[in-house]
Amino acid sequence: MPVELRKRKAPPPPPEPPAKKQAKVSKVAKAKEAVAKVKETVKPRGRPAKAAPAAAAVANGASAKPAANGKPEVGDLISLDGFGGEIETNDGIKTTLKALVEESRAGVVLFTYPKASTPGCTRQACAFRDSYTPLTAGGLAIYGLSTDSPKANTTFRDKQKLPYPLLCDPSAALIGAIGLKKAPKGTTRGVFVVDKAGKVLAAEAGGPEGTVSVVKKIVSELEEAGEEPLEKVEEKPAAEKPAEKAEEDEADVAEEDAPNGDAKAEEKDGEKKDE
């Protein structure tokens, strides 16, 4: 009897190795990680660009302000908006340099003095008083400026019969803005002149008569330029001797440090010297 040979069943095909799939998955994961890193590095670079418009606005002067420590110089064109803050006249009226310039015909003269009713300051105020008509004939408006109180400046003005207002700047904001504030405190005697356009015509320290001479020179130059007809008024020339300059500087310090109670006595001494 013949023997039947049975065929063995073919073994099942081996499963596909998963290694290749894992490799594909790992490649995708790595690609995603790379994209995420690129996004992270791009974000910080984009942030400063958002602030660019604001920086451009400041660069164009839209909200720019004068430097706090910037001292105006002759020929500078200053922005009067907010310049020097708010001040007060001796009769209690709040105002600003911008308002004073707008009210004037040709500009503003500010002469600074350390302390009201003291000898050097009395000489200076009276020198501007005696030259008031020719100095203002061309349209310049004159003001005295100090850190004194309205009461002290009113007494000073009435006593010396000054034809111009005295400005009170207790915080020395305007005095500092025009570059005539002493460090750490105090006021340098000097003069500051600005025209209607905001152009600085004078900005310097000087003695009582010297500050008047600075303004006289400006008025003369404006007259020669034909910008404004000036009235011819006879007056006594005020000259300041160079030898007296050092003594005046020392006197300014003494006047500023003197208590209010000593001001009247010093004023009497100053009046005798003026006579």
Rosetta blueprint (number, residue, H / E / L):
1 M L
2 P L
3 V L
4 E L
5 L L
6 R L
7 K L
8 R L
9 K L
10 A L
11 P L
12 P L
13 P L
14 P L
15 P L
16 E L
17 P L
18 P L
19 A H
20 K H
21 K H
22 Q H
23 A H
24 K H
25 V H
26 S H
27 K H
28 V H
29 A H
30 K H
31 A H
32 K H
33 E H
34 A H
35 V H
36 A H
37 K H
38 V H
39 K H
40 E H
41 T H
42 V H
43 K H
44 P H
45 R H
46 G H
47 R H
48 P H
49 A H
50 K H
51 A H
52 A H
53 P H
54 A H
55 A H
56 A H
57 A H
58 V H
59 A H
60 N L
61 G L
62 A L
63 S L
64 A L
65 K L
66 P L
67 A L
68 A L
69 N L
70 G L
71 K L
72 P L
73 E L
74 V L
75 G L
76 D L
77 L E
78 I L
79 S L
80 L L
81 D L
82 G L
83 F L
84 G L
85 G L
86 E E
87 I E
88 E E
89 T E
90 N L
91 D L
92 G L
93 I L
94 K E
95 T E
96 T E
97 L H
98 K H
99 A H
100 L H
101 V H
102 E H
103 E H
104 S L
105 R L
106 A L
107 G E
108 V E
109 V E
110 L E
111 F E
112 T E
113 Y L
114 P L
115 K L
116 A L
117 S L
118 T L
119 P H
120 G H
121 C H
122 T H
123 R H
124 Q H
125 A H
126 C H
127 A H
128 F H
129 R H
130 D H
131 S L
132 Y H
133 T H
134 P H
135 L H
136 T H
137 A L
138 G L
139 G L
140 L E
141 A E
142 I E
143 Y E
144 G E
145 L E
146 S E
147 T L
148 D L
149 S L
150 P H
151 K H
152 A H
153 N H
154 T H
155 T H
156 F H
157 R H
158 D H
159 K H
160 Q H
161 K L
162 L L
163 P L
164 Y L
165 P L
166 L E
167 L E
168 C E
169 D L
170 P L
171 S L
172 A L
173 A H
174 L H
175 I H
176 G H
177 A H
178 I L
179 G L
180 L L
181 K E
182 K L
183 A L
184 P L
185 K L
186 G L
187 T E
188 T L
189 R L
190 G E
191 V E
192 F E
193 V E
194 V E
195 D E
196 K L
197 A L
198 G L
199 K E
200 V E
201 L E
202 A E
203 A E
204 E E
205 A E
206 G L
207 G L
208 P H
209 E H
210 G H
211 T H
212 V H
213 S H
214 V H
215 V H
216 K H
217 K H
218 I H
219 V H
220 S H
221 E H
222 L H
223 E H
224 E H
225 A H
226 G L
227 E L
228 E L
229 P L
230 L L
231 E L
232 K L
233 V L
234 E L
235 E L
236 K L
237 P L
238 A L
239 A L
240 E L
241 K L
242 P H
243 A H
244 E H
245 K H
246 A H
247 E H
248 E H
249 D H
250 E H
251 A H
252 D H
253 V H
254 A H
255 E H
256 E H
257 D H
258 A L
259 P L
260 N H
261 G H
262 D H
263 A H
264 K H
265 A H
266 E H
267 E H
268 K H
269 D H
270 G H
271 E H
272 K H
273 K H
274 D H
275 E L
